[in-house]
Amino acid sequence: SWTPDHFVDSAVEALQHTIGPDDQVILGLSGGVDSSVAALLLHRAIGPRLHGIFVDNGLLRKDEFETVLKAYEGLGLNVTGVNAAPEFYAALAGISDPEGKRKAIGRTFIEVFDREAHKVQGAAWLAQGTIYPDVIESVSVKGPAVTIKSHHNVGGLPEKMHLKVVEPLRMLFKDEVREVGAALGLPGEILNRHPFPGPGLGIRILGDITPEKVDLLQRADAVFVNLLKEHDLYQHVWQAGAMLLPVQSVGVMGDERTYERVVALRAVTSVDGMTADWAHLPYEFLAEVSNKIINQVRGINRVVYDISSKPPATIEWE
Ligand code: XMP
C-alpha cells in the first residue's frame, strides 16, 4: 500500500538512477507546497547538485521572500534568492488590464529565471513540481495562453539549454504531496499554506501596479492573514487574501475628512478551486480585521467583504 515513506524511498532511488552522477539540476522555487516538496525530494537524492532558484517578483506577501528563503536555507537546500522586484515593477508600469499584467509578469519571470539558470555550470536537468492534477486537467485559463501554472512555465528554457525535464511528483495528488512533504520534514508554515497565484499581488491590485500600492496591500493582507491564523480560522478556509480596489471613498478621521482607498477581503471554502463558496467568517472576526486594517494601514479607510461564490464570480478579482 502507498505510504509517504515508501514513496520517498523509491523516488529517491529512481532519481539517483536517472540523474547522472555529475549532472546538475535546476528548480524554480515559489514558496508553495509543490515546488518545495520537489526540492526536498531531489535534495535527498542528489544533495547540493540541486540548484533552487527563488525569484522575488515584488508581488509576494509581506516578508514572504525573506521568511521562505530562510526556511529553505534551514532545510539545507542549495537555493539562490533573486531580488528582481524592480525589474517586475518596470515591466508592469502603466499596465492595468489583467491579461496584460499576467503576460508582463510571466515574461519577466522567464527572463530572470533564464539568466539565473545559465549561471549553473553543468546543468543537465530542469526539475518541476508538477503534480497529477496538473497533468490530467487543462487547468482553468483566464486569458489566452495564461494557465494557472504560469509561474511554473519556464518558457523555452529546456530546449535552449538542452535540459531534460524531471517531475518527481507527477503521479501524486495534493494530499499525497503534503504527506510526502511532512515525511521529508517540510515545516508546517509551508506545508499548510493556502494556494497563492503565480502573478501574486499583481492580480490583487486592480488596475496598474506601483510599489506604493504593493506596500499598502501587503500590510492590509498581512493583518487579515495573521488574524486568520491567530483565530484558528486559517486552516478552515481554502484561500484568503485582500484585494486593493481602484476606488477612493470618503471617510472621517478626527475632525478631518479623508479620501482614501478601499480594500476587499476575500476568503473562500473549496475543494479544488474550480468552484468555491465565500467563507462564512464570524462578524466579530471581520470587525476586528476591519478595525485593525483601518487603524494601522494609513491610506485605507474602508474595508468590505466579498460575498460572491464561484461560479459565477471567480476567486481572484482579476
Ligand atoms: P479563479 O480566480 O480563476 O482562481 O477562481 C482559481 C485559483 O487559481 C488561482 N489563480 C492563478 N494561479 N496564475 C496562477 O498561478 C494565475 O494567473 C492565476 N489566476 C488565478 C487562484 O489564486 C485560485 O487559487
Residues whose N, C-alpha, C, O or C-beta is under 5 A from the ligand:
A	BS01	XMP	T147 I148 K149 S150 H151 P195 F196 P197 G198 P199 G273 T314 I315 E316
